[in-house]
Amino acid sequence: MPAIPSLGGLRGRGNGRAARVEPPIPVPLSAYVVDCAVYVDGERQPGRCSHMDAIKEVREQGDGFVWIGLHEPDEIQIQGIAETFGLHELAVEDAVQAHQRPKLERYDDTLFMVLKTVRYVEHESPTTANEIVETGELMAFLGQDFIITVRHGNHSGLARLRHELDADPERLRLGPSAVLHAIADHVVDHYLDVTARIEGDIDEMETQVFAPRSSVSAETIYFMKREVLELRRAVMPLATPLRRLAEGYTRLVPDQVRSYFRDVDDHLTTVSERVAGFDELLTTLVDATLAKITLQQNTDMRKITAWAAIVAVPTAGAGIYGMNFDYMPELHWQFGYPMVMCVILGVCLLLYRIFRKNRWL
């Protein structure tokens, strides 16, 4: 019997057959699961179990909920969780692919919410920064007895938030919707922090724009405007989902939690007003910078024109007396040359005084 070829398949050896390639080995789900916990009566149950065992335990007891945290799973790895919890395929596809705008969708007995996370990138000065706002995404599947969070990006971790909630059983007794509120509040609080620090950058840029001989260019302000626009895309669309949750969009959010969402919505309104103000202020700074550049160009042109007028006087004199005519006034006069030089110098000084008086020089 011939030997079985190794390395996962047959390789072509002149027999015309194509090589057979083994499918990639799937990464285990545990590589994407950040945490999986069962909460009963607001208390986290000890130990760690799989998502199937967790939801089975909750539904057998008829109390509590499951909170599963995932970080950038692929379609194959999330499929098992989707089948266990009955997640809609369209929502699962959005959670895997990311690059979604903030939104809230309802699929049967499950809510799917998308939030944009933001992070302020440290830099020495807004005029030398390559990036100021970094964005990520955070998705949440909310059910009657579970909440599944899917993170995209390295700055949107929820470990600290989970520890804070673990220490507050009163909030967790309200169910998984309390976790969704905590996540939304956590994201909006980061919005407030980022807008406060961007406001400092814009104030610094404003000071430099109106300072004499400033080095701020229109391109730098456009860069800041683009960063504010990225923040605006994260903030503005979130208003409608939060308002829906606060107004009783679904029975998955009880009345006790709805009031908390109204508070988050108020904070988001504050952020939205700040971001809109940033955009208007940056537009004003662009106009001011362009006006300053135009004024500087006009000043330079006046100086060039003034010096050209002064230089034209000796040029005209030299041109006139440089003509090859035999009979010209003062051509053979002994004091003709000193007189012409004095006239030229006098006219130049007169023009210089006039231009200085009119602030052209």
C-alpha positions in Angstrom: 0.0 0.0 0.0 1.4 3.4 -0.9 2.3 5.8 1.9 -0.2 8.5 2.7 1.1 12.0 1.9 1.7 14.2 4.9 1.2 17.9 5.5 -2.6 17.8 5.1 -3.0 16.7 1.5 -1.6 15.6 -1.8 0.8 18.0 -3.6 1.1 17.9 -7.4 4.0 15.9 -8.6 3.6 16.1 -12.4 0.4 14.1 -12.4 -1.8 17.2 -13.2 -3.8 17.0 -9.9 -4.2 20.2 -7.8 -3.0 20.2 -4.2 -5.6 19.7 -1.6 -5.5 22.4 1.1 -6.6 21.7 4.7 -9.2 24.2 6.1 -7.8 26.5 8.8 -8.0 25.3 12.3 -10.7 27.3 14.1 -9.6 29.3 17.1 -11.4 28.1 20.3 -14.2 30.3 21.6 -12.3 30.8 24.8 -9.8 32.9 22.9 -12.6 35.5 22.3 -14.6 35.2 25.6 -13.3 37.8 28.0 -15.6 36.8 30.8 -18.7 34.7 31.3 -20.6 35.0 34.6 -23.9 34.1 36.1 -25.7 36.7 38.4 -28.4 35.7 40.8 -30.1 38.2 43.0 -27.4 40.7 42.0 -24.6 38.5 43.2 -22.0 37.0 40.9 -21.9 33.2 41.3 -18.5 31.7 42.0 -16.6 29.8 39.3 -16.4 30.1 35.6 -18.5 28.1 33.1 -19.3 27.9 29.4 -22.1 30.0 27.9 -24.2 26.9 27.5 -23.9 25.8 31.1 -24.4 29.4 32.3 -27.7 30.0 30.5 -28.9 26.4 31.3 -28.3 27.1 35.0 -30.2 30.4 34.9 -33.2 29.0 33.1 -33.4 26.0 35.3 -33.4 28.2 38.4 -35.8 30.7 36.8 -33.8 33.6 38.3 -30.8 35.7 37.4 -29.0 36.4 34.1 -25.8 35.7 32.2 -23.3 38.3 31.1 -20.9 37.3 28.4 -18.1 39.5 27.1 -16.5 38.9 23.7 -13.6 40.7 22.1 -13.5 40.8 18.3 -14.9 37.3 17.6 -15.1 36.0 14.0 -18.3 34.6 12.4 -17.4 31.0 13.2 -16.7 31.5 16.8 -19.8 33.6 17.6 -22.1 31.1 15.8 -22.3 28.8 18.8 -23.4 31.6 21.1 -25.8 32.9 18.5 -27.5 29.5 18.3 -27.6 29.0 22.1 -29.2 32.4 22.8 -31.3 32.7 19.6 -29.5 35.8 18.2 -30.7 37.1 14.9 -28.3 36.5 12.0 -28.4 40.1 10.8 -27.4 41.4 14.2 -24.7 38.7 14.5 -23.3 39.8 11.1 -23.1 43.5 12.3 -21.4 42.4 15.5 -18.7 40.5 13.7 -18.0 43.0 10.9 -18.2 46.1 13.0 -18.0 49.6 11.4 -21.6 50.3 12.3 -23.1 53.6 13.3 -24.8 53.8 16.8 -28.2 52.3 16.6 -30.8 50.3 18.4 -32.7 47.4 16.8 -35.3 44.9 18.1 -35.3 41.3 16.9 -38.2 39.3 18.5 -37.3 39.2 22.2 -33.8 40.5 21.8 -32.4 44.1 21.6 -29.2 44.8 19.6 -27.5 48.1 20.5 -24.3 49.6 18.9 -22.3 52.3 20.6 -19.1 54.0 19.5 -16.3 54.2 22.0 -13.8 57.1 21.8 -10.3 57.6 23.3 -8.3 60.8 23.5 -4.8 60.2 22.1 -2.1 62.0 24.1 0.0 64.5 22.2 2.3 67.5 22.9 0.4 70.0 20.8 -2.7 70.0 18.5 -0.6 71.6 15.8 1.8 68.6 15.7 -0.5 65.7 16.5 -1.1 62.9 14.0 -4.3 61.7 15.7 -6.4 63.1 18.5 -9.6 60.9 18.6 -9.5 57.1 18.3 -12.7 55.3 18.0 -13.9 51.7 18.6 -17.2 49.9 18.8 -19.2 48.1 21.5 -22.2 46.0 20.7 -24.7 44.6 23.2 -27.3 41.8 22.8 -30.0 42.2 25.5 -32.4 39.4 26.4 -34.7 38.6 29.2 -32.0 36.6 31.0 -28.8 37.5 29.3 -26.6 40.3 28.0 -23.8 39.7 25.5 -21.2 42.4 24.8 -19.0 42.4 21.8 -16.0 44.8 21.7 -13.9 46.0 18.8 -10.8 48.1 19.6 -8.2 47.9 22.3 -9.5 50.9 24.4 -13.1 49.8 25.0 -12.5 47.4 27.9 -15.2 46.8 30.4 -13.2 45.0 33.1 -13.3 48.0 35.5 -17.0 48.5 34.9 -17.7 44.8 35.6 -15.8 45.1 38.9 -17.8 48.2 39.9 -21.1 46.4 39.1 -20.0 43.3 41.0 -19.6 45.5 44.0 -23.1 47.0 43.6 -25.7 44.1 43.8 -28.6 46.6 44.2 -28.1 47.7 40.6 -27.6 44.2 39.2 -30.9 43.0 40.9 -32.7 45.1 38.2 -31.5 42.6 35.6 -29.4 42.7 32.4 -30.9 46.1 31.4 -29.0 47.6 34.3 -25.8 46.4 32.8 -26.8 47.9 29.4 -27.4 51.2 31.2 -24.0 51.0 33.0 -22.3 50.4 29.6 -24.1 53.4 28.0 -23.3 55.6 31.0 -19.7 54.4 30.8 -19.4 55.3 27.1 -21.0 58.7 27.5 -18.8 59.6 30.5 -15.8 58.9 28.2 -17.4 61.3 25.7 -17.5 64.0 28.3 -13.8 63.4 29.2 -12.7 63.5 25.6 -14.7 66.6 24.8 -13.2 68.4 27.8 -9.7 67.6 26.6 -10.4 68.5 23.0 -11.8 71.8 24.3 -8.4 72.5 25.8 -6.7 71.8 22.5 -9.1 74.1 20.6 -8.5 76.9 23.1 -4.7 76.5 22.6 -5.2 76.6 18.9 -7.4 79.7 19.1 -4.7 81.5 21.1 -2.1 80.6 18.6 -4.3 81.7 15.6 -4.7 85.2 17.0 -1.2 85.5 18.2 1.2 87.6 16.1 3.4 85.6 13.7 1.5 82.4 14.6 2.5 79.1 12.9 -1.0 77.7 12.8 -2.1 76.9 9.2 -5.5 76.2 7.8 -4.5 72.6 7.2 -3.9 72.2 11.0 -7.4 73.5 11.8 -8.9 71.3 9.1 -7.2 68.3 10.8 -8.7 69.3 14.1 -12.1 69.7 12.4 -11.8 66.2 10.9 -11.1 64.8 14.4 -14.1 66.6 15.8 -16.2 65.2 12.9 -15.1 61.7 13.9 -16.2 62.4 17.4 -19.5 63.8 16.1 -20.2 60.6 14.1 -19.9 58.7 17.4 -22.0 61.0 19.5 -24.9 62.3 17.4 -26.5 59.1 16.2 -26.6 57.7 19.8 -29.3 60.2 20.9 -32.2 58.4 19.2 -31.4 54.9 20.8 -31.0 56.4 24.3 -34.3 58.3 23.9 -36.1 55.2 22.8 -34.8 53.3 25.8 -35.8 56.1 28.1 -39.4 56.3 26.6 -40.2 52.6 27.0 -39.2 51.2 23.6 -39.2 47.7 24.9 -40.4 45.7 27.9 -36.8 44.4 28.4 -36.0 47.7 30.1 -38.2 48.1 33.3 -39.4 51.4 34.5 -36.7 51.6 37.3 -34.0 51.5 34.6 -35.7 53.8 32.1 -35.1 56.8 34.5 -31.4 56.1 34.5 -31.4 56.1 30.7 -32.9 59.6 30.8 -30.0 60.7 32.8 -27.5 59.3 30.3 -29.5 61.0 27.5 -29.1 64.4 29.3 -25.3 63.8 29.5 -25.3 63.0 25.8 -27.1 66.2 25.0 -24.4 68.1 26.8 -21.8 66.3 24.8 -23.7 67.0 21.5 -23.9 70.7 22.3 -20.1 70.8 23.0 -19.3 69.0 19.8 -21.6 71.3 17.8 -19.9 74.3 19.4 -16.4 72.9 18.5 -17.4 72.5 14.9 -18.7 76.1 14.7 -15.6 77.5 16.5 -13.3 75.6 14.2 -15.1 77.0 11.2 -14.7 80.5 12.6 -10.9 79.8 13.2 -10.6 78.6 9.6 -12.2 81.8 8.4 -10.0 83.9 10.7 -6.9 82.1 9.5 -7.8 82.6 5.9 -8.5 86.3 6.6 -5.2 86.6 8.4 -3.4 85.1 5.5 -5.2 87.4 3.0 -4.3 90.4 5.2 -0.7 89.4 5.4 -0.6 88.9 1.6 -2.1 92.4 1.1 0.5 93.9 3.5 3.3 92.2 1.6 1.9 93.4 -1.7 1.8 97.0 -0.4 5.4 96.7 0.8 6.5 95.3 -2.6 4.5 98.0 -4.4 6.0 100.8 -2.3 9.6 99.6 -2.8 8.9 99.2 -6.5 7.7 102.8 -6.7 10.9 104.0 -4.9 13.2 102.0 -7.1 11.4 103.2 -10.2 12.7 106.8 -9.5 16.5 106.1 -10.0 15.6 103.6 -12.8 13.7 106.3 -14.7 16.5 108.9 -14.1 19.2 106.5 -15.3 17.1 105.5 -18.2 16.5 109.1 -19.4 20.1 110.2 -19.1 21.4 106.9 -20.5 19.9 107.8 -24.0 22.5 108.6 -26.7 21.4 112.1 -27.7 23.9 114.8 -28.3 21.8 117.6 -27.0 20.2 117.0 -23.6 19.7 119.5 -20.7 22.5 119.6 -18.2 24.4 117.0 -20.2 27.6 119.0 -20.4 27.0 121.1 -17.2 29.6 120.8 -14.5 27.0 120.2 -11.7 24.6 118.2 -13.8 25.4 114.8 -12.3 25.3 116.0 -8.6 22.0 117.7 -9.3 20.4 114.6 -10.9 21.6 112.5 -8.0 20.2 114.9 -5.4 16.8 115.1 -7.2 16.6 111.3 -7.4 17.6 110.9 -3.7 15.1 113.6 -2.7 12.2 112.0 -4.6 13.1 108.6 -3.1 13.1 110.1 0.4 9.8 111.9 -0.2 8.1 108.7 -1.4 9.6 106.7 1.6 8.1 109.3 4.0 4.7 109.1 2.3 4.6 105.3 2.4 5.7 105.2 6.0 3.0 107.7 6.9 0.4 105.6 5.2 1.8 102.4 6.9 2.8 100.8 3.6 6.3 100.3 4.9 
